[in-house]
Each structure stands twice: as C-alpha cells, then as structure tokens.
Amino acid sequence: MPQLVVFRALQGLGAGGLIPLALATVANIVPPRDRGRYQGLIGGTFAAASIVGPALGGLIADNTSWRWIFYVNLPVGALALLVIWLTMPRRAQRREHSIDYLGAGLLAGGTTALLLGLVWGGREYPWLSVQVLGSLAAAAVVLAAFAVVERRAREPILPFELLRNRSVTVGVASIALVAMCMFGTISFVPLFVQGVIGTSATASGVVLTPMMLAAVTMSIVSGQWVSRSGRYKANALAGPVVLGTAMLLLSRMDVDTTRGEAVRNMVVAGIGMGLMMQIFVLVIQNTVPMRHLGAGTALGQFARAIGATLGVTLMGVIVNQGLPAQAREGAVVHRLPPALRAELADALQPAFFAAFCLCALVLVLVAVGMRETPLRKGFEETELALPEPRTPAVQR
C-alpha cells in the first residue's frame, strides 16, 4: 500500500497538468467565440472517460492481472506523446518564469489535511476527536498561510486578483459545486441500483452509460450552440435546473423504484451536466487577460478536482450515517434482505437531496453573480474587470 500511495502521487504530478494544458492550448489557438465547440468535445471526452475509465479498469482487473490497469496506460501515453511531439507548434520566443513551489506545497498540504478530517470524521474517529479536530485545524492554518504566501509570490499559483472579478469567482465556485454533484452521483447511484434494486455489481455500473451518452451528446450540442450564438448564460442557467431536477428525482427513489426509472433519472442528470460541462471554463477564459489564461484555466480544473473529492466525501458522510451495517462493512449488497434495502434507500436519499441543494446554489450564483460578456471573435487583450474601490463621501 505505501508503494501504491507514493507512485500514485508521482502519477498525479504529471496527470494534474494534462487537462489544464489541453484547455489552455485550445484557448491559445482558438478565439473565444469559436472555443465552445472544441471545449464541448473536451467536455464530452471528460464525461465519457470519467465513467468508462473505472468500468474498464474493473473489467481488466476481473479478467487479467490488476497490474494491467497501469500497464495499459503506457502505450496510450506513448501514442499521445508522439502526436504532441509531431503536431504541437513550438514557440520561438521563450519567457523566464518562477514556479511557486512554496504555494503549491501549502495548498497540497492544506487540502490533504481538510480531506483527511472529512474522511476520518464519523468513520475512523468521532467528529469531536483530537484527530479530526486537529486535522481540520491544521487545514485552516496551512490554507491561511497559503493565502499569505500567494499575496507575496512573484508568480502565484493562484492569483487572487482573478477572484476579485465576480464572473471568475462565480465560474470557479460553480465548477466545484457541479463536480460535487457529478462525482457524488457517479459514486452512489450504482450502490442504489445494486443494493436497493438488487442487480449485480456489473449491471449496476451499466446504469451510468445512459448518463454518459446524454452528457457527451449535450456537451457537444451545447458547445456548438455557444459558438454560433456567442452567448453562454442561457446554458449556465438551464444546466443547474435540469441537473437539480435529476437530483430531486434521485432523492425520491425507494425500494419500489425500477431500473428503468433509475436510467431515466440518470439521463436527465447527463443532460444537465452536458449543458454546462465546459461553460464555466469558457466564462473564466473569456474574462481573464491572456497573460493569466493558464492560471485561470488551472484554477477551474483545481476547483473541479476539489469539488469531485469533496462531493464523494461529503455524500459518503451523509450516507454512512444511515447505512446498514452489512453494507458499511463491505458485504454483498445486492443480496440484502428487504428491510436492509429500505434502510439503504433511506440512507441514500438525503445525499441526493443535498446534491439538489447544491444545484439550487449554482442557479442562484449564476443568476445573480454572472455577467454575460459577449465572446470575443479574436485574440484581442482584455483587462480584468475588478470591483471599483469604495471612496469615502466628501463632506462640504
């Protein structure tokens, strides 16, 4: 296990930059007005990979050695490297930059402490235990130190001046909240299908396929519409409404729910996700100056990663409060007796309702806080719109 943890961290150092670099590369060669269709394709790919990847990993692990879930990435990575080497244009001009190692370390440490406290609470240790409270207190101290360091860094990993713009702040917060809903749903719907409806583990994973297809299709359609119209706020408003409807439907599922009804709810969720999959990233990129394009894109992806982790963790905390002991201890949940199936359904319903509340919060943030700036048709520079400082009234 220590080897897996260390090498997974090493893998994360490389993998953490892939999606932001891909989005930033598209942003550097495609004007904002035409960027929607490309980011729609990237959003569809992301949705498909998020669902197909774990299923494919399980299939490989069940039918071959578990080591092949790592080996299979070597030829895929080699092919991607070859394509990049042959097709990516090289810049003739190079600029010297400083890397904010201290800020990155503090951010990683504070985030890790926060997640450990949330994971330990109510499971490994009581919520008021020294371990949980100490972990959360350490997270607060380290993240506060991170904020101080970022304000003094030459090239901060998280430029706080970006968050002073209301549209950027709304975009980042919305990305995190939507990721919480998305990954929490992906994690716990199969548990409902397997434990409450009573299907096998393989069949419970198949219920995610309709959501994937709906998300991929709607992400591409949404990107095309945004590129042609130059407008994006309608998608940002419709997305949380549709996704929130799906979460409300999921929160009402019980022991009488059929597999077909679960699939219907997942399709609605996929449509909602696809409507806004890359909209908020586009909002950030269209708002920040070109010199901050990479930092703004990375900020959005960081929000998505943190939201995904927090979503699974927090929904897991909610579910574990009422989860049957057999399911909590890792028993074969598709063979639970009727009484325990009802308990499992009751434990999952509050988690899905919490996801509905998150969607409602996204809707409020977009409706109140997001200003729709027409997408630029070229690469002209834009100044970051910051709130005007308040000046005291002059008394006569």
QUINORLIN-V551667 format. One record per backbone hydrogen bond with DSSP energy under -1.0 kcal/mol. NH is the residue of the N-H (numbers start at 1). CO is the residue of the C=O. Records with the same first field share a line. If there is no record, write none. Layout:
BEGIN
NH->CO, CO
END
This chain:
BEGIN
5->1
6->2
7->3
8->4
9->5
10->6
11->7
12->8
13->9
15->11
16->12
17->14
18->15
21->17
22->18
23->19
24->20
25->21
26->22
27->23
28->24
29->25
30->26
33->376
39->35
40->36
41->37
42->38
43->39
44->40
45->41
46->42
47->43
48->44
49->45
50->46
51->47
52->48
53->49
55->51
56->52
57->53
58->54
59->55
60->56
61->57
62->58
63->59
64->60
68->65
69->66
70->67
71->67
72->68
73->70
74->71
77->73
78->74
79->75
80->76
81->77
82->78
83->79
84->80
85->81
86->82
87->83
88->84
101->99
104->100
105->101
106->102
107->103
108->104
109->105
110->106
111->107
112->108
113->109
114->110
115->111
116->112
117->113
118->114
119->115
120->116
121->117
122->125
123->120
125->120
129->126
133->129
134->130
135->131
136->132
137->133
138->134
139->135
140->136
141->137
142->138
143->139
144->140
145->141
146->142
147->143
148->144
149->145
150->146
151->147
152->149
153->149
162->159
165->162
169->165
170->166
171->167
172->168
173->169
174->170
175->171
176->172
177->173
178->174
179->175
180->176
181->177
182->178
183->179
184->180
185->181
186->182
187->183
188->184
189->185
192->188
193->189
194->190
195->191
196->192
197->192
198->193
199->193
204->200
205->201
206->202
208->205
209->206
212->208
213->209
214->210
215->211
216->212
217->213
218->214
219->215
220->216
221->217
222->218
223->219
224->220
225->221
226->222
227->223
228->224
229->225
230->226
236->232
237->233
238->234
239->235
242->238
243->239
244->240
245->241
246->242
247->243
248->244
249->245
250->246
251->247
253->250
257->254
262->258
263->259
264->260
265->261
266->262
267->263
268->264
269->265
270->266
271->267
272->268
273->269
274->270
275->271
282->278
283->279
284->280
285->281
286->282
288->284
292->289
293->290
296->292
297->293
298->294
299->295
300->296
301->297
302->298
303->299
304->300
305->301
306->302
307->303
308->304
309->305
310->306
311->307
312->308
313->309
314->310
315->311
316->312
317->313
318->314
319->315
320->316
322->319
328->324
329->325
330->327
331->326
333->331
335->332
336->333
341->337
342->338
343->339
344->340
345->341
346->342
347->343
348->344
349->345
352->348
353->349
354->350
355->351
356->352
357->353
358->354
359->355
360->356
361->357
362->358
363->359
364->360
365->361
366->362
367->363
368->364
369->365
370->366
375->230
END
